[in-house]
Amino acid sequence: MDRVTEQAALLALLWDRRSGWSAAADAVEACGSAYDVLTNGEPGTQGELFGREPAEALEAARLAIAEWAAEGIRLVTLLDEDYPGQLLTIHQRPPFLLYRGTLDQRDVGGVAVVGTRQPSAEGACRAAEIARGLARRGVPVISGLAAGIDTAAHRGALEVGGRTVAVIGTGLHRTYPPENADLQAELGRSHLVLSQFWPNSAPSKTSFPMRNAVMSGYAAATVVIEAAWRSGARMQARLALQHGRPVFLLDSLLQHDWAREYAKQPGTRIVSGPEDVLEQLADVLAPPQELVWT
């Protein structure tokens, strides 16, 4: 079956589901064809099309894909060869991604730089400095386009002509926070903005944790700049460790109980500043990526 038909079949299976996407996605992966699952039915999948015939659901999904493409929004599903391979290793992998920009194999060695939306001046400077250092060495900088540390990381990479990827917690038709609309548009034109949500999806209490799970799997490592216990950055550090990705915590975080606990876990490294981060990242990323320091 051709790519667009398979993509449309997957969307048709997911569009109106009340019970989440896991059962349908698992059935599609096991079968190897979303079209076969849609037309033949699998337990927990076709029964949730809410009275629509498979052909009707398929055509509606085809139309949506064409409309998104006309806006510059592209689609990749877990059945496609260009689905990011690093996400296939995590159990929270989304069945599809919508994106603006360009998927790039270099992102396999990318590093997430994350932290609070309300950083100190020093924290924002550190985030930007680390991002600039990574970008100068050809390492993609990945973050969540949130206010604060995320914005500093994206802008730091842009300042030195590096690649930066935004993994967002809304649909691509929305921007959160609104003041980052220009930044999101720039990344969508020249870099990459990824979303696991329908284009009109608004931010929610669940969308940001889901975003952090994907970001932690998309990146080869996560650097946490500043973060409290109740924060997406702390959650991302936990998820990254679960995914087998190294986590770098700035030593200033050790004032927090959670950071001291995480510091005891294999895969966590404590770093003192930007140069320390870059040196230790060289140890982690050099074998697969052959980093050359300049």
Wavefront OBJ file of the C-alpha trace (Angstrom):
o trace
v 0.000 0.000 0.000
v 1.262 3.488 -0.783
v 2.580 5.812 1.933
v -0.287 8.315 1.943
v -2.917 5.586 2.182
v -1.106 4.009 5.129
v -0.756 7.405 6.792
v -4.416 8.197 6.245
v -5.462 4.803 7.606
v -3.466 5.373 10.785
v -5.023 8.799 11.306
v -8.472 7.345 10.672
v -7.890 4.793 13.418
v -6.759 7.450 15.889
v -8.958 10.432 15.080
v -12.002 9.938 17.293
v -10.787 7.390 19.812
v -12.011 7.822 23.373
v -9.648 5.347 25.001
v -6.256 6.595 23.859
v -4.048 5.563 21.009
v -1.983 2.723 22.441
v -4.195 -0.188 21.391
v -4.542 1.033 17.810
v -0.845 1.867 17.512
v 0.133 -1.536 18.914
v -2.197 -3.287 16.461
v -0.747 -1.332 13.541
v 2.840 -2.106 14.547
v 2.043 -5.785 15.001
v 0.272 -5.996 11.650
v 2.666 -3.747 9.755
v -0.211 -2.037 7.933
v -2.637 0.576 9.237
v -4.802 0.026 6.160
v -5.233 -3.660 6.955
v -6.138 -2.885 10.557
v -8.652 -0.261 9.431
v -10.341 -2.422 6.821
v -10.195 -5.793 8.570
v -10.606 -4.613 12.122
v -8.686 -5.438 15.270
v -9.947 -5.594 18.853
v -10.260 -2.103 20.252
v -9.645 -0.283 16.965
v -12.292 -0.267 14.243
v -15.072 -0.355 16.812
v -14.245 3.200 17.820
v -14.827 4.835 14.445
v -18.167 6.125 15.787
v -20.328 4.783 13.000
v -18.142 5.952 10.134
v -17.325 3.423 7.498
v -13.598 2.747 7.000
v -13.738 4.223 3.485
v -15.330 7.416 4.819
v -12.798 7.716 7.624
v -9.943 7.081 5.212
v -11.087 9.771 2.803
v -11.474 12.319 5.615
v -7.922 11.593 6.741
v -6.593 11.903 3.175
v -8.222 15.297 2.893
v -6.700 16.437 6.191
v -3.213 15.341 5.099
v -3.588 17.297 1.839
v -4.789 20.400 3.696
v -1.887 20.235 6.132
v 0.596 19.790 3.291
v -0.768 22.910 1.613
v 0.080 24.803 4.830
v 3.603 23.390 4.958
v 2.794 20.839 7.664
v 4.266 17.411 7.012
v 3.372 14.050 8.504
v 5.468 11.054 9.456
v 4.158 7.881 11.104
v 5.820 5.005 12.902
v 5.403 2.933 9.729
v 7.447 5.384 7.653
v 11.164 4.898 7.045
v 11.887 8.505 7.984
v 10.187 8.274 11.389
v 12.903 9.318 13.882
v 14.666 6.096 14.767
v 15.637 7.259 18.252
v 11.944 7.428 19.192
v 11.357 3.799 18.261
v 13.334 2.805 21.364
v 10.937 4.443 23.864
v 7.582 3.110 24.978
v 5.935 6.573 24.841
v 6.671 6.926 21.126
v 3.857 8.769 19.367
v 2.206 6.927 16.459
v 2.657 10.010 14.278
v 4.410 13.361 14.250
v 3.390 16.528 12.469
v 6.170 18.947 11.728
v 7.322 22.078 9.992
v 10.880 22.202 8.761
v 13.194 19.321 7.965
v 13.848 15.984 9.626
v 17.605 15.453 9.843
v 19.581 12.344 10.727
v 21.999 14.551 12.698
v 19.321 14.928 15.359
v 20.139 11.408 16.577
v 23.078 13.052 18.362
v 21.138 16.116 19.494
v 21.110 17.339 23.086
v 18.097 18.711 24.956
v 18.646 21.833 27.049
v 15.715 22.383 29.407
v 14.687 24.167 32.569
v 12.289 26.510 34.281
v 10.072 29.055 32.573
v 11.205 31.646 35.144
v 14.976 31.307 35.289
v 17.473 33.474 37.067
v 19.566 35.751 34.875
v 22.517 33.410 35.446
v 20.435 30.372 34.460
v 19.307 31.960 31.211
v 22.899 32.920 30.396
v 24.124 29.395 31.129
v 21.448 27.876 28.900
v 22.369 30.153 26.015
v 26.090 29.558 26.509
v 25.697 25.774 26.560
v 23.495 25.935 23.467
v 26.050 28.066 21.638
v 28.828 25.651 22.576
v 26.866 22.648 21.334
v 25.822 24.378 18.133
v 29.387 25.452 17.328
v 30.364 21.779 17.459
v 27.589 20.708 15.129
v 25.351 19.258 17.840
v 21.627 20.031 17.338
v 20.068 21.795 20.315
v 16.655 20.434 21.274
v 14.198 22.192 23.560
v 10.501 22.804 24.108
v 9.933 26.409 22.929
v 8.661 27.375 26.383
v 9.471 30.705 27.994
v 12.687 30.958 29.983
v 15.405 28.325 29.603
v 13.921 26.782 26.440
v 13.819 30.115 24.646
v 17.376 30.938 25.745
v 18.595 27.585 24.419
v 16.918 27.974 21.033
v 18.179 31.526 20.617
v 21.674 30.593 21.729
v 21.897 27.966 18.978
v 20.531 30.393 16.401
v 23.070 33.060 17.368
v 25.945 30.896 16.107
v 24.172 29.410 13.089
v 23.465 26.040 14.693
v 20.524 23.698 14.225
v 17.796 23.745 16.853
v 14.672 21.608 17.193
v 11.504 22.526 19.095
v 9.338 19.717 20.461
v 6.117 21.475 21.414
v 3.217 20.677 23.705
v 0.484 21.993 21.392
v -0.617 21.534 17.827
v 1.264 23.353 15.085
v -1.554 25.832 14.577
v -0.900 27.177 18.066
v 2.005 28.836 19.834
v 2.679 28.601 23.549
v 3.642 31.024 24.880
v 2.167 33.430 22.313
v 5.206 35.708 22.506
v 7.276 32.946 20.878
v 5.245 33.032 17.662
v 8.061 34.603 15.648
v 10.608 32.154 17.048
v 8.352 29.187 16.245
v 7.879 30.469 12.702
v 11.646 30.868 12.247
v 12.345 27.347 13.468
v 9.607 25.969 11.225
v 11.140 27.663 8.185
v 14.794 26.825 8.723
v 15.059 24.144 11.415
v 12.361 21.853 12.863
v 9.226 22.124 14.968
v 7.748 18.768 16.021
v 4.307 18.046 17.452
v 2.631 14.781 18.409
v -0.778 16.471 18.570
v -3.516 17.412 16.108
v -2.804 20.873 14.629
v -5.475 22.723 16.624
v -4.678 21.053 19.969
v -4.449 23.529 22.827
v -1.920 23.267 25.674
v -3.105 21.135 28.592
v -1.907 19.549 31.826
v -1.257 16.297 29.977
v 0.206 17.639 26.745
v 3.406 18.986 28.300
v 4.363 15.761 30.119
v 3.717 13.925 26.845
v 5.941 16.445 25.079
v 8.709 15.914 27.644
v 8.566 12.152 27.126
v 9.063 12.589 23.391
v 11.786 15.211 23.806
v 13.712 13.003 26.219
v 13.597 10.176 23.694
v 14.379 12.346 20.674
v 17.555 13.693 22.308
v 20.728 11.691 22.927
v 21.150 13.447 26.293
v 19.366 16.018 28.451
v 20.962 18.983 30.237
v 18.877 20.482 33.058
v 19.767 24.085 33.867
v 17.322 25.146 36.593
v 14.253 23.226 37.741
v 12.050 22.714 40.789
v 10.396 19.464 41.865
v 7.119 20.292 40.126
v 8.552 20.985 36.706
v 8.615 19.480 33.255
v 12.415 19.638 33.259
v 12.635 17.434 36.358
v 10.153 15.049 34.753
v 12.205 15.007 31.568
v 15.333 14.095 33.526
v 13.495 11.125 35.042
v 12.178 10.006 31.670
v 15.567 10.382 30.012
v 17.123 8.099 32.618
v 14.324 5.587 32.042
v 15.083 5.740 28.315
v 18.758 5.082 28.942
v 19.801 8.615 27.979
v 22.429 10.415 30.073
v 21.310 13.377 32.149
v 23.505 16.340 33.079
v 22.535 18.398 36.109
v 24.223 21.708 36.870
v 25.732 21.564 40.367
v 23.549 24.495 41.432
v 20.591 22.106 41.271
v 21.949 20.093 44.194
v 20.160 22.486 46.547
v 17.027 20.480 45.629
v 16.252 17.104 47.189
v 15.165 15.677 43.844
v 18.482 16.565 42.201
v 20.481 14.952 45.008
v 18.438 11.779 44.557
v 18.848 11.793 40.788
v 22.590 12.372 41.203
v 22.867 8.908 42.778
v 21.434 7.182 39.701
v 23.578 5.643 36.970
v 23.482 7.866 33.926
v 23.440 11.147 35.850
v 26.416 13.491 35.749
v 26.906 16.638 37.786
v 28.504 19.511 35.911
v 29.763 22.864 37.076
v 29.250 24.986 33.997
v 29.181 25.195 30.229
v 32.730 23.953 29.616
v 32.221 21.013 31.962
v 29.002 20.113 30.144
v 30.722 20.201 26.772
v 33.683 18.125 27.939
v 31.510 15.429 29.481
v 29.153 15.389 26.519
v 32.171 14.627 24.361
v 32.642 11.404 26.336
v 28.990 10.453 25.887
v 28.474 11.432 22.256
v 31.892 10.989 20.655
v 31.695 7.223 19.911
v 28.503 7.299 17.825
v 28.889 10.832 16.518
v 32.645 11.307 16.230
v 32.606 14.834 17.624
v 35.568 16.967 16.647
v 36.279 19.836 19.033
v 37.167 23.152 17.464
l 1 2 3 4 5 6 7 8 9 10 11 12 13 14 15 16 17 18 19 20 21 22 23 24 25 26 27 28 29 30 31 32 33 34 35 36 37 38 39 40 41 42 43 44 45 46 47 48 49 50 51 52 53 54 55 56 57 58 59 60 61 62 63 64 65 66 67 68 69 70 71 72 73 74 75 76 77 78 79 80 81 82 83 84 85 86 87 88 89 90 91 92 93 94 95 96 97 98 99 100 101 102 103 104 105 106 107 108 109 110 111 112 113 114 115 116 117 118 119 120 121 122 123 124 125 126 127 128 129 130 131 132 133 134 135 136 137 138 139 140 141 142 143 144 145 146 147 148 149 150 151 152 153 154 155 156 157 158 159 160 161 162 163 164 165 166 167 168 169 170 171 172 173 174 175 176 177 178 179 180 181 182 183 184 185 186 187 188 189 190 191 192 193 194 195 196 197 198 199 200 201 202 203 204 205 206 207 208 209 210 211 212 213 214 215 216 217 218 219 220 221 222 223 224 225 226 227 228 229 230 231 232 233 234 235 236 237 238 239 240 241 242 243 244 245 246 247 248 249 250 251 252 253 254 255 256 257 258 259 260 261 262 263 264 265 266 267 268 269 270 271 272 273 274 275 276 277 278 279 280 281 282 283 284 285 286 287 288 289 290 291 292 293 294
